[in-house]
């Protein structure tokens, strides 16, 4: 059975996003977190949906947000490496 593996940096990214928006717009913080989880679930069913960006890494836009999941396909399923704003220098991360 395939599953989503969240790397510690990706979890830190989500926590940082939540901390930032929780102060300004708690509903948006919740929206981004839920949308990221839904996007990761989608990738379980469609692991090669995102374009390759660096070696075995792929990216996938989190629908309804300005965020991207940087991920790779692994034997267990999909490993989400980072969750970053589309305007960040996410390739260097």
C-alpha positions as CSV (number, residue, x, y, z in Angstrom):
1,X,0.0,0.0,0.0
2,X,1.4,3.4,-1.0
3,X,1.6,6.2,1.6
4,X,2.8,9.7,2.1
5,X,6.0,10.2,4.0
6,X,6.5,13.8,5.3
7,X,10.2,14.7,5.7
8,X,11.0,16.7,8.8
9,X,11.8,19.8,6.7
10,X,8.3,19.5,5.1
11,X,6.7,19.3,8.5
12,X,8.7,22.3,9.6
13,X,7.6,24.2,6.5
14,X,3.9,23.4,7.3
15,X,4.4,24.5,10.9
16,X,6.1,27.8,9.7
17,X,3.3,28.5,7.3
18,X,0.7,27.8,10.0
19,X,2.5,30.0,12.5
20,X,2.7,32.9,10.0
21,X,-0.9,32.8,8.8
22,X,-2.4,31.9,12.2
23,X,-1.5,35.5,13.4
24,X,-3.0,37.2,10.3
25,X,-5.6,34.9,8.9
26,X,-6.3,31.6,10.8
27,X,-8.8,30.4,8.2
28,X,-6.1,30.7,5.5
29,X,-3.6,28.8,7.7
30,X,-6.1,26.0,8.0
31,X,-6.9,26.1,4.2
32,X,-3.2,25.8,3.2
33,X,-2.6,22.9,5.6
34,X,-5.6,21.0,4.5
35,X,-4.9,21.7,0.8
36,X,-1.3,20.4,1.2
37,X,-2.5,17.2,2.7
38,X,-5.1,16.7,-0.1
39,X,-2.4,17.4,-2.7
40,X,-0.1,14.8,-1.1
41,X,-3.0,12.3,-1.1
42,X,-3.5,13.0,-4.8
43,X,0.1,12.2,-5.5
44,X,-0.2,8.8,-3.9
45,X,-2.7,7.9,-6.7
46,X,-0.7,9.9,-9.4
47,X,2.9,9.9,-8.2
48,X,4.4,11.1,-11.5
49,X,1.9,13.9,-12.0
50,X,4.4,16.6,-11.2
51,X,7.2,17.6,-13.5
52,X,10.8,16.6,-12.6
53,X,12.8,19.6,-11.3
54,X,16.1,18.1,-10.1
55,X,17.1,14.5,-10.4
56,X,14.4,12.4,-8.8
57,X,12.6,15.4,-7.3
58,X,9.3,16.6,-8.6
59,X,7.0,19.5,-7.9
60,X,3.3,19.8,-7.5
61,X,1.2,23.0,-6.9
62,X,-1.1,22.8,-3.9
63,X,-4.4,23.8,-5.5
64,X,-6.0,27.0,-4.3
65,X,-2.7,28.3,-2.8
66,X,0.6,29.8,-3.8
67,X,2.5,26.8,-2.4
68,X,4.3,23.9,-4.0
69,X,5.1,20.4,-2.7
70,X,8.6,19.3,-3.6
71,X,8.5,15.5,-3.5
72,X,10.0,12.3,-4.8
73,X,8.6,8.9,-5.5
74,X,10.0,6.2,-3.2
75,X,9.2,2.5,-2.9
76,X,6.8,3.2,0.0
77,X,4.8,5.8,-1.9
78,X,5.6,9.5,-2.1
79,X,8.0,11.5,0.2
80,X,7.2,15.1,0.5
81,X,10.5,16.9,1.0
82,X,9.4,20.6,1.3
83,X,6.3,22.8,1.2
84,X,7.3,26.2,-0.1
85,X,5.8,29.3,-1.6
86,X,6.0,29.3,-5.4
87,X,8.1,32.5,-5.3
88,X,10.7,31.1,-3.0
89,X,14.0,29.7,-4.3
90,X,12.7,26.2,-3.7
91,X,15.1,24.4,-6.1
92,X,18.1,25.3,-3.9
93,X,16.4,23.8,-0.8
